[in-house]
């Protein structure tokens, strides 16, 4: 199953340059890296990245993250994937820009 991480441009560049990241400020504050499922990604973008242009969407294979990936309740009690280790660039299966068009992020078919 693929899970998704939305990056702001500076966060994505830092991951590409360093080859790993502890995540965005919210990830650092919470102690884990936040991800979304395909069903959750658009709502995550609308809630946490409203009006933000220049985003990057990265896909990772949940099964390859092992026991460091935990499924925990969050918005509305839904289970969200949380990674309790450094995210490595090699974990990313694919990435692509997440354009902002008329105020809404345009997701690929997930």
C-alpha positions as CSV (number, residue, x, y, z in Angstrom):
1,X,0.0,0.0,0.0
2,X,1.3,3.4,-0.9
3,X,1.3,6.2,1.6
4,X,2.0,9.9,0.9
5,X,4.0,12.8,2.3
6,X,3.4,16.4,1.2
7,X,6.5,18.6,1.3
8,X,7.0,22.3,1.0
9,X,9.7,23.3,-1.4
10,X,12.5,23.9,1.2
11,X,11.7,20.6,3.0
12,X,11.8,18.7,-0.3
13,X,15.1,20.3,-1.3
14,X,16.6,19.5,2.1
15,X,15.6,15.8,1.7
16,X,17.1,15.6,-1.8
17,X,20.3,17.3,-0.7
18,X,20.8,15.5,2.6
19,X,19.3,12.1,1.5
20,X,17.2,12.0,4.7
21,X,15.0,14.1,6.9
22,X,13.5,14.2,10.4
23,X,10.5,15.9,8.8
24,X,8.8,19.3,8.8
25,X,8.4,21.4,12.0
26,X,5.2,19.6,12.9
27,X,6.9,16.2,12.6
28,X,9.7,17.3,14.8
29,X,7.2,18.7,17.4
30,X,5.2,15.5,17.4
31,X,8.1,13.1,17.3
32,X,7.2,11.2,14.2
33,X,6.7,11.9,10.4
34,X,3.1,12.4,9.3
35,X,1.8,10.5,6.2
36,X,-1.6,10.1,4.6
37,X,-3.3,7.4,2.7
38,X,-4.6,8.0,-0.8
39,X,-8.1,8.7,0.8
40,X,-6.6,11.2,3.3
41,X,-4.1,13.1,1.2
42,X,-6.5,15.7,-0.3
43,X,-8.0,16.6,3.1
44,X,-4.5,16.8,4.5
45,X,-3.5,19.2,1.8
46,X,-6.6,21.3,2.3
47,X,-6.2,21.4,6.1
48,X,-2.5,21.9,6.4
49,X,-1.4,23.4,3.1
50,X,-4.3,25.6,2.0
51,X,-3.1,28.1,-0.6
52,X,0.5,26.9,-0.5
53,X,2.0,26.6,-3.9
54,X,5.2,24.7,-4.9
55,X,4.4,21.5,-3.0
56,X,5.8,18.1,-3.7
57,X,4.0,14.8,-3.2
58,X,6.1,11.8,-2.4
59,X,4.8,8.2,-2.4
60,X,6.3,5.4,-0.2
61,X,5.5,1.7,0.2
62,X,4.1,1.3,3.7
63,X,5.2,-2.4,3.9
64,X,8.8,-1.5,3.3
65,X,9.0,0.8,6.3
66,X,8.7,-2.1,8.7
67,X,7.9,-1.7,12.4
68,X,8.9,1.9,12.4
69,X,5.6,2.7,10.7
70,X,2.7,2.9,13.2
71,X,-1.0,3.3,12.3
72,X,-2.5,5.7,14.9
73,X,-5.8,7.5,15.3
74,X,-5.9,11.1,14.3
75,X,-8.6,13.3,12.5
76,X,-12.0,11.9,13.3
77,X,-10.5,8.8,14.7
78,X,-9.2,7.6,11.3
79,X,-5.9,5.7,11.4
80,X,-3.0,7.6,9.9
81,X,0.5,6.3,9.1
82,X,3.3,7.8,11.3
83,X,6.9,7.0,10.8
84,X,9.1,6.8,13.9
85,X,12.5,7.1,12.2
86,X,14.3,9.3,9.8
87,X,12.8,9.4,6.3
88,X,15.4,8.5,3.7
89,X,15.2,9.6,0.1
90,X,15.7,5.9,-0.9
91,X,12.3,5.2,0.8
92,X,10.6,7.4,-1.8
93,X,9.2,5.4,-4.7
94,X,8.1,8.4,-6.7
95,X,7.5,12.1,-6.3
96,X,5.9,14.8,-8.4
97,X,4.8,18.4,-8.0
98,X,1.4,19.0,-6.4
99,X,0.2,22.1,-8.3
100,X,-2.2,24.6,-6.9
101,X,-4.9,25.4,-9.5
102,X,-7.7,27.9,-8.7
103,X,-7.0,27.4,-5.0
104,X,-7.1,23.6,-4.9
105,X,-4.2,21.2,-5.1
106,X,-4.4,18.9,-8.1
107,X,-3.6,15.3,-7.1
108,X,-2.7,12.6,-9.5
109,X,-4.9,9.5,-9.5
110,X,-3.9,7.8,-6.3
